[in-house]
Amino acid sequence: MWKPNQPGSNSPSTPEPTRPNTPTPTSYEAPRAATPSAAAAATTTGEQATIGKSLVVKGEVTGSESLYIDGKVEGAINLPGNRVTVGRNGQVAANIVAREVVVLGKVRGNCQASDRVDIRSEGSLTGDVIAARISIEDGAFFKGGIDIRKPGADAKATPAAEPAAAQA
């Protein structure tokens, strides 16, 4: 029986609560990687780089992990197969190529997503969108064209095929 006033029982119980806290992240990661769908989700959401509020990036951003932008980016963002999220403080003047684009801040440039583009109520997007799906919440600002493409359709081959079909 445990008695809280005895020093002998307190010292063994004190390390025990800290031991479960240390392996908890390890045990939490292991079940996520156990199933194939969870492993895919861990790859796309678990590895995310962040550009903070005070950072300014000029040039091309490429890579193989998701990106959260809360600062300024000017140039090009090319992260196919990953998510690009422009945070509320984010200001992007770039063309974005990604699997998924979420706009909470301000984007000036074209967005090409193999899956979807989400423009949230606080977001602003000025540019053309090429995606399989698009979502524009009430209150969001959008100025540009929308081209809905079937998933897996080659973006470069489709425009050449459309004028030929229109002329025939």
Secondary structure as GFF3:
##gff-version 3
##sequence-region A 1 168
A	DSSP	alpha_helix	7	13	.	.	.	ID=ss1
A	DSSP	alpha_helix	15	21	.	.	.	ID=ss2
A	DSSP	alpha_helix	24	34	.	.	.	ID=ss3
A	DSSP	alpha_helix	36	41	.	.	.	ID=ss4
A	DSSP	pi_helix	42	46	.	.	.	ID=ss5
A	DSSP	beta_strand	48	51	.	.	.	ID=ss6
A	DSSP	beta_strand	56	62	.	.	.	ID=ss7
A	DSSP	beta_strand	66	69	.	.	.	ID=ss8
A	DSSP	beta_strand	72	86	.	.	.	ID=ss9
A	DSSP	beta_strand	91	103	.	.	.	ID=ss10
A	DSSP	beta_strand	106	108	.	.	.	ID=ss11
A	DSSP	beta_strand	111	119	.	.	.	ID=ss12
A	DSSP	beta_strand	124	126	.	.	.	ID=ss13
A	DSSP	beta_strand	129	131	.	.	.	ID=ss14
A	DSSP	beta_strand	133	136	.	.	.	ID=ss15
A	DSSP	beta_strand	141	143	.	.	.	ID=ss16
A	DSSP	beta_strand	146	148	.	.	.	ID=ss17
A	DSSP	alpha_helix	157	167	.	.	.	ID=ss18
###
